[in-house]
Amino acid sequence: MTFSLAGRCERTGAVGAVIASASMAVAARCVAVRAGVGAVCSQSTTDPRLREALLEAMAGGLAASDALAAVVGHTADVAYRQLAAVDAAGGSASYTGDLALGEAADIRAAGAAAAGNLLADRGVPAAMLAIFTERAGDSLGDRLIAAVAAGLAAGGEVTPVRSAGIVIAGSEPWPVTDLRVDWHDDPVGQLARLWRMWHPQAESYIRRALRPSEMASC
């Protein structure tokens, strides 16, 4: 009951993921990022452990495609799962198991991978990837928000979407952005509003962590 995209910014090297679902608190279970490593999505009868498995494999030096192949090859019940990953170099990979929920599809290109299940239209992941690619000059967060909005506009899920989230890692060893709408009648719209509020503030929170003396003098 989910559609998502993992992507990388070609200009900054930042990685991130965006997701929406009819299920409550989807971002808490299904997306993860690691600075200098990549971004991943694990969904469709979700196993959150697969997020860490993918990130660990990429941290160990595997490209996204090889990391995904390794995880798929060594995971029980993987036919129920759907995975998407992008690595720090822009390599991407996606997987949809034979027992993934409902209408399910995935697509990937350089720098991004999108996937969805229980879709109202199998073209949802392609719509997400298209707008993400088209807006290559924008910030990663703007591109991810545009992607999830495009997925919803293309049909989204067969049931109403109730939660959404976005997570981004840059060069700092923590996610610079981690915004969630855990239950709302318009979670994608609410997530976009949160992003517009957060984006201008994000850099100041990095400075507070790394250079607190600069903040004291502001």
Contacts in CASP RR format, 6 or more apart in sequence:
PFRMAT RR
TARGET T0000
AUTHOR 0000-0000-0000
METHOD contacts of the structure
MODEL  1
MTFSLAGRCERTGAVGAVIASASMAVAARCVAVRAGVGAVCSQSTTDPRL
REALLEAMAGGLAASDALAAVVGHTADVAYRQLAAVDAAGGSASYTGDLA
LGEAADIRAAGAAAAGNLLADRGVPAAMLAIFTERAGDSLGDRLIAAVAA
GLAAGGEVTPVRSAGIVIAGSEPWPVTDLRVDWHDDPVGQLARLWRMWHP
QAESYIRRALRPSEMASC
1 21 0 8 1.000
1 22 0 8 1.000
1 23 0 8 1.000
1 101 0 8 1.000
1 117 0 8 1.000
1 118 0 8 1.000
1 157 0 8 1.000
1 159 0 8 1.000
2 19 0 8 1.000
2 20 0 8 1.000
2 21 0 8 1.000
2 23 0 8 1.000
2 26 0 8 1.000
2 30 0 8 1.000
2 43 0 8 1.000
2 44 0 8 1.000
2 46 0 8 1.000
2 82 0 8 1.000
2 116 0 8 1.000
2 117 0 8 1.000
2 118 0 8 1.000
2 157 0 8 1.000
3 19 0 8 1.000
3 20 0 8 1.000
3 21 0 8 1.000
3 114 0 8 1.000
3 115 0 8 1.000
3 116 0 8 1.000
3 117 0 8 1.000
3 119 0 8 1.000
3 124 0 8 1.000
3 125 0 8 1.000
3 128 0 8 1.000
3 148 0 8 1.000
3 151 0 8 1.000
3 152 0 8 1.000
3 156 0 8 1.000
3 157 0 8 1.000
4 17 0 8 1.000
4 18 0 8 1.000
4 19 0 8 1.000
4 20 0 8 1.000
4 30 0 8 1.000
4 31 0 8 1.000
4 41 0 8 1.000
4 43 0 8 1.000
4 84 0 8 1.000
4 114 0 8 1.000
4 115 0 8 1.000
4 116 0 8 1.000
4 148 0 8 1.000
5 17 0 8 1.000
5 18 0 8 1.000
5 19 0 8 1.000
5 41 0 8 1.000
5 84 0 8 1.000
5 112 0 8 1.000
5 113 0 8 1.000
5 114 0 8 1.000
5 115 0 8 1.000
5 125 0 8 1.000
5 128 0 8 1.000
5 129 0 8 1.000
5 132 0 8 1.000
5 144 0 8 1.000
5 147 0 8 1.000
5 148 0 8 1.000
6 15 0 8 1.000
6 16 0 8 1.000
6 17 0 8 1.000
6 31 0 8 1.000
6 38 0 8 1.000
6 39 0 8 1.000
6 40 0 8 1.000
6 41 0 8 1.000
6 84 0 8 1.000
6 85 0 8 1.000
6 86 0 8 1.000
6 92 0 8 1.000
6 112 0 8 1.000
6 113 0 8 1.000
6 114 0 8 1.000
7 15 0 8 1.000
7 16 0 8 1.000
7 17 0 8 1.000
7 39 0 8 1.000
7 86 0 8 1.000
7 90 0 8 1.000
7 92 0 8 1.000
7 111 0 8 1.000
7 112 0 8 1.000
7 113 0 8 1.000
7 132 0 8 1.000
7 140 0 8 1.000
7 143 0 8 1.000
7 144 0 8 1.000
8 14 0 8 1.000
8 15 0 8 1.000
8 16 0 8 1.000
8 38 0 8 1.000
8 39 0 8 1.000
8 86 0 8 1.000
8 87 0 8 1.000
8 88 0 8 1.000
8 90 0 8 1.000
8 91 0 8 1.000
8 111 0 8 1.000
8 112 0 8 1.000
8 140 0 8 1.000
9 15 0 8 1.000
9 139 0 8 1.000
9 140 0 8 1.000
9 143 0 8 1.000
10 90 0 8 1.000
10 111 0 8 1.000
10 136 0 8 1.000
11 137 0 8 1.000
12 140 0 8 1.000
12 170 0 8 1.000
13 36 0 8 1.000
13 88 0 8 1.000
13 170 0 8 1.000
14 140 0 8 1.000
14 168 0 8 1.000
14 169 0 8 1.000
14 170 0 8 1.000
14 171 0 8 1.000
14 176 0 8 1.000
15 33 0 8 1.000
15 34 0 8 1.000
15 35 0 8 1.000
15 36 0 8 1.000
15 37 0 8 1.000
15 38 0 8 1.000
15 39 0 8 1.000
15 86 0 8 1.000
15 88 0 8 1.000
15 140 0 8 1.000
15 168 0 8 1.000
15 169 0 8 1.000
15 170 0 8 1.000
16 31 0 8 1.000
16 33 0 8 1.000
16 38 0 8 1.000
16 39 0 8 1.000
16 86 0 8 1.000
16 140 0 8 1.000
16 141 0 8 1.000
16 144 0 8 1.000
16 166 0 8 1.000
16 167 0 8 1.000
16 168 0 8 1.000
16 169 0 8 1.000
17 31 0 8 1.000
17 32 0 8 1.000
17 33 0 8 1.000
17 39 0 8 1.000
17 40 0 8 1.000
17 41 0 8 1.000
17 84 0 8 1.000
17 144 0 8 1.000
17 166 0 8 1.000
17 167 0 8 1.000
18 31 0 8 1.000
18 141 0 8 1.000
18 144 0 8 1.000
18 145 0 8 1.000
18 147 0 8 1.000
18 148 0 8 1.000
18 164 0 8 1.000
18 165 0 8 1.000
18 166 0 8 1.000
18 191 0 8 1.000
19 26 0 8 1.000
19 27 0 8 1.000
19 30 0 8 1.000
19 31 0 8 1.000
19 41 0 8 1.000
19 43 0 8 1.000
19 148 0 8 1.000
19 164 0 8 1.000
19 165 0 8 1.000
19 166 0 8 1.000
20 26 0 8 1.000
20 148 0 8 1.000
20 151 0 8 1.000
20 152 0 8 1.000
20 156 0 8 1.000
20 161 0 8 1.000
20 163 0 8 1.000
20 164 0 8 1.000
20 165 0 8 1.000
20 187 0 8 1.000
20 188 0 8 1.000
20 191 0 8 1.000
21 30 0 8 1.000
21 43 0 8 1.000
21 157 0 8 1.000
21 161 0 8 1.000
21 162 0 8 1.000
21 163 0 8 1.000
21 164 0 8 1.000
22 118 0 8 1.000
22 157 0 8 1.000
22 159 0 8 1.000
22 160 0 8 1.000
22 161 0 8 1.000
22 162 0 8 1.000
22 163 0 8 1.000
23 162 0 8 1.000
23 163 0 8 1.000
24 162 0 8 1.000
24 163 0 8 1.000
24 182 0 8 1.000
24 183 0 8 1.000
25 163 0 8 1.000
25 180 0 8 1.000
25 182 0 8 1.000
25 183 0 8 1.000
26 43 0 8 1.000
26 163 0 8 1.000
26 164 0 8 1.000
26 165 0 8 1.000
27 163 0 8 1.000
27 164 0 8 1.000
27 165 0 8 1.000
27 166 0 8 1.000
27 167 0 8 1.000
27 180 0 8 1.000
27 182 0 8 1.000
28 180 0 8 1.000
28 182 0 8 1.000
29 42 0 8 1.000
29 46 0 8 1.000
29 48 0 8 1.000
30 41 0 8 1.000
30 42 0 8 1.000
30 43 0 8 1.000
30 46 0 8 1.000
30 48 0 8 1.000
30 51 0 8 1.000
31 39 0 8 1.000
31 40 0 8 1.000
31 41 0 8 1.000
31 42 0 8 1.000
31 51 0 8 1.000
31 165 0 8 1.000
31 167 0 8 1.000
32 39 0 8 1.000
32 40 0 8 1.000
32 42 0 8 1.000
32 51 0 8 1.000
32 52 0 8 1.000
32 55 0 8 1.000
32 167 0 8 1.000
33 39 0 8 1.000
33 40 0 8 1.000
33 167 0 8 1.000
33 168 0 8 1.000
33 169 0 8 1.000
33 175 0 8 1.000
34 55 0 8 1.000
34 58 0 8 1.000
34 59 0 8 1.000
34 169 0 8 1.000
35 169 0 8 1.000
35 170 0 8 1.000
35 171 0 8 1.000
35 172 0 8 1.000
35 173 0 8 1.000
35 174 0 8 1.000
36 88 0 8 1.000
36 169 0 8 1.000
36 170 0 8 1.000
36 171 0 8 1.000
37 55 0 8 1.000
37 58 0 8 1.000
37 59 0 8 1.000
37 87 0 8 1.000
37 88 0 8 1.000
38 55 0 8 1.000
38 58 0 8 1.000
38 64 0 8 1.000
38 85 0 8 1.000
38 86 0 8 1.000
38 87 0 8 1.000
38 88 0 8 1.000
38 169 0 8 1.000
39 85 0 8 1.000
39 86 0 8 1.000
39 167 0 8 1.000
39 169 0 8 1.000
40 50 0 8 1.000
40 51 0 8 1.000
40 54 0 8 1.000
40 55 0 8 1.000
40 83 0 8 1.000
40 84 0 8 1.000
40 85 0 8 1.000
40 86 0 8 1.000
41 51 0 8 1.000
41 82 0 8 1.000
41 83 0 8 1.000
41 84 0 8 1.000
41 85 0 8 1.000
41 113 0 8 1.000
41 115 0 8 1.000
42 48 0 8 1.000
42 49 0 8 1.000
42 50 0 8 1.000
42 51 0 8 1.000
42 54 0 8 1.000
42 81 0 8 1.000
42 82 0 8 1.000
42 83 0 8 1.000
43 81 0 8 1.000
43 82 0 8 1.000
43 83 0 8 1.000
43 115 0 8 1.000
43 116 0 8 1.000
43 117 0 8 1.000
44 80 0 8 1.000
44 81 0 8 1.000
44 82 0 8 1.000
44 96 0 8 1.000
44 97 0 8 1.000
44 100 0 8 1.000
44 101 0 8 1.000
44 104 0 8 1.000
44 116 0 8 1.000
44 117 0 8 1.000
45 80 0 8 1.000
45 81 0 8 1.000
45 99 0 8 1.000
45 100 0 8 1.000
45 101 0 8 1.000
46 81 0 8 1.000
47 75 0 8 1.000
47 77 0 8 1.000
47 81 0 8 1.000
50 71 0 8 1.000
50 75 0 8 1.000
50 81 0 8 1.000
50 83 0 8 1.000
53 71 0 8 1.000
53 75 0 8 1.000
54 67 0 8 1.000
54 68 0 8 1.000
54 71 0 8 1.000
54 83 0 8 1.000
54 85 0 8 1.000
57 66 0 8 1.000
57 67 0 8 1.000
57 70 0 8 1.000
57 71 0 8 1.000
58 64 0 8 1.000
58 67 0 8 1.000
58 85 0 8 1.000
58 87 0 8 1.000
58 88 0 8 1.000
62 70 0 8 1.000
63 87 0 8 1.000
63 89 0 8 1.000
63 91 0 8 1.000
63 93 0 8 1.000
64 85 0 8 1.000
64 86 0 8 1.000
64 87 0 8 1.000
64 90 0 8 1.000
64 91 0 8 1.000
64 92 0 8 1.000
64 93 0 8 1.000
64 113 0 8 1.000
65 91 0 8 1.000
65 92 0 8 1.000
65 93 0 8 1.000
67 85 0 8 1.000
67 87 0 8 1.000
67 93 0 8 1.000
68 83 0 8 1.000
68 85 0 8 1.000
68 93 0 8 1.000
68 94 0 8 1.000
68 95 0 8 1.000
69 93 0 8 1.000
71 78 0 8 1.000
71 83 0 8 1.000
72 78 0 8 1.000
72 83 0 8 1.000
72 95 0 8 1.000
75 81 0 8 1.000
78 95 0 8 1.000
78 97 0 8 1.000
79 97 0 8 1.000
79 98 0 8 1.000
79 99 0 8 1.000
79 100 0 8 1.000
80 97 0 8 1.000
80 99 0 8 1.000
80 100 0 8 1.000
81 95 0 8 1.000
81 97 0 8 1.000
81 100 0 8 1.000
82 95 0 8 1.000
82 96 0 8 1.000
82 97 0 8 1.000
82 100 0 8 1.000
82 104 0 8 1.000
82 106 0 8 1.000
82 115 0 8 1.000
82 116 0 8 1.000
82 117 0 8 1.000
83 93 0 8 1.000
83 94 0 8 1.000
83 95 0 8 1.000
83 115 0 8 1.000
84 92 0 8 1.000
84 93 0 8 1.000
84 94 0 8 1.000
84 95 0 8 1.000
84 106 0 8 1.000
84 108 0 8 1.000
84 113 0 8 1.000
84 114 0 8 1.000
84 115 0 8 1.000
85 92 0 8 1.000
85 93 0 8 1.000
85 94 0 8 1.000
85 113 0 8 1.000
86 92 0 8 1.000
86 93 0 8 1.000
86 111 0 8 1.000
86 112 0 8 1.000
86 113 0 8 1.000
90 110 0 8 1.000
90 111 0 8 1.000
91 110 0 8 1.000
91 111 0 8 1.000
92 108 0 8 1.000
92 109 0 8 1.000
92 110 0 8 1.000
92 111 0 8 1.000
92 112 0 8 1.000
92 113 0 8 1.000
93 108 0 8 1.000
93 113 0 8 1.000
94 106 0 8 1.000
94 107 0 8 1.000
94 108 0 8 1.000
94 113 0 8 1.000
94 114 0 8 1.000
94 115 0 8 1.000
95 106 0 8 1.000
96 104 0 8 1.000
96 105 0 8 1.000
96 106 0 8 1.000
96 115 0 8 1.000
96 116 0 8 1.000
96 117 0 8 1.000
97 104 0 8 1.000
100 117 0 8 1.000
101 117 0 8 1.000
101 118 0 8 1.000
102 117 0 8 1.000
102 118 0 8 1.000
102 119 0 8 1.000
102 158 0 8 1.000
103 117 0 8 1.000
103 118 0 8 1.000
103 119 0 8 1.000
103 120 0 8 1.000
103 121 0 8 1.000
103 122 0 8 1.000
103 158 0 8 1.000
104 115 0 8 1.000
104 116 0 8 1.000
104 117 0 8 1.000
104 118 0 8 1.000
104 119 0 8 1.000
104 122 0 8 1.000
105 115 0 8 1.000
105 116 0 8 1.000
105 119 0 8 1.000
105 122 0 8 1.000
105 123 0 8 1.000
105 124 0 8 1.000
105 125 0 8 1.000
105 126 0 8 1.000
106 113 0 8 1.000
106 114 0 8 1.000
106 115 0 8 1.000
106 116 0 8 1.000
106 125 0 8 1.000
107 113 0 8 1.000
107 114 0 8 1.000
107 115 0 8 1.000
107 125 0 8 1.000
107 126 0 8 1.000
107 129 0 8 1.000
108 114 0 8 1.000
108 129 0 8 1.000
109 129 0 8 1.000
109 133 0 8 1.000
112 129 0 8 1.000
112 132 0 8 1.000
112 133 0 8 1.000
113 129 0 8 1.000
114 125 0 8 1.000
114 126 0 8 1.000
114 128 0 8 1.000
114 129 0 8 1.000
114 132 0 8 1.000
114 147 0 8 1.000
115 125 0 8 1.000
116 124 0 8 1.000
116 125 0 8 1.000
118 157 0 8 1.000
118 158 0 8 1.000
118 159 0 8 1.000
119 155 0 8 1.000
119 156 0 8 1.000
119 157 0 8 1.000
119 158 0 8 1.000
120 155 0 8 1.000
120 156 0 8 1.000
120 157 0 8 1.000
120 158 0 8 1.000
121 154 0 8 1.000
121 155 0 8 1.000
121 156 0 8 1.000
123 154 0 8 1.000
124 151 0 8 1.000
124 154 0 8 1.000
124 155 0 8 1.000
124 156 0 8 1.000
125 151 0 8 1.000
127 150 0 8 1.000
127 151 0 8 1.000
127 153 0 8 1.000
127 154 0 8 1.000
128 147 0 8 1.000
128 148 0 8 1.000
128 150 0 8 1.000
128 151 0 8 1.000
128 154 0 8 1.000
129 147 0 8 1.000
130 150 0 8 1.000
131 143 0 8 1.000
131 146 0 8 1.000
131 147 0 8 1.000
131 149 0 8 1.000
131 150 0 8 1.000
132 143 0 8 1.000
132 144 0 8 1.000
132 146 0 8 1.000
132 147 0 8 1.000
135 142 0 8 1.000
135 143 0 8 1.000
135 146 0 8 1.000
136 143 0 8 1.000
138 146 0 8 1.000
139 199 0 8 1.000
140 168 0 8 1.000
141 166 0 8 1.000
141 168 0 8 1.000
141 177 0 8 1.000
141 195 0 8 1.000
141 199 0 8 1.000
142 195 0 8 1.000
142 199 0 8 1.000
144 166 0 8 1.000
144 168 0 8 1.000
145 166 0 8 1.000
145 191 0 8 1.000
145 192 0 8 1.000
145 195 0 8 1.000
148 164 0 8 1.000
148 165 0 8 1.000
148 166 0 8 1.000
148 188 0 8 1.000
148 191 0 8 1.000
149 188 0 8 1.000
149 189 0 8 1.000
149 192 0 8 1.000
152 161 0 8 1.000
152 188 0 8 1.000
160 185 0 8 1.000
161 187 0 8 1.000
161 188 0 8 1.000
162 183 0 8 1.000
162 184 0 8 1.000
162 185 0 8 1.000
162 187 0 8 1.000
163 180 0 8 1.000
163 181 0 8 1.000
163 182 0 8 1.000
163 183 0 8 1.000
163 184 0 8 1.000
163 187 0 8 1.000
164 180 0 8 1.000
164 181 0 8 1.000
164 187 0 8 1.000
164 188 0 8 1.000
164 189 0 8 1.000
164 190 0 8 1.000
164 191 0 8 1.000
165 179 0 8 1.000
165 180 0 8 1.000
165 181 0 8 1.000
165 187 0 8 1.000
165 191 0 8 1.000
166 177 0 8 1.000
166 178 0 8 1.000
166 179 0 8 1.000
166 191 0 8 1.000
166 195 0 8 1.000
167 175 0 8 1.000
167 177 0 8 1.000
167 178 0 8 1.000
167 179 0 8 1.000
168 175 0 8 1.000
168 176 0 8 1.000
168 177 0 8 1.000
168 178 0 8 1.000
169 175 0 8 1.000
169 176 0 8 1.000
170 176 0 8 1.000
172 206 0 8 1.000
172 209 0 8 1.000
172 210 0 8 1.000
176 202 0 8 1.000
176 205 0 8 1.000
176 206 0 8 1.000
177 195 0 8 1.000
177 198 0 8 1.000
177 202 0 8 1.000
179 191 0 8 1.000
179 194 0 8 1.000
179 195 0 8 1.000
179 198 0 8 1.000
180 191 0 8 1.000
181 187 0 8 1.000
181 190 0 8 1.000
181 191 0 8 1.000
181 194 0 8 1.000
184 190 0 8 1.000
204 215 0 8 1.000
207 214 0 8 1.000
207 215 0 8 1.000
208 215 0 8 1.000
END
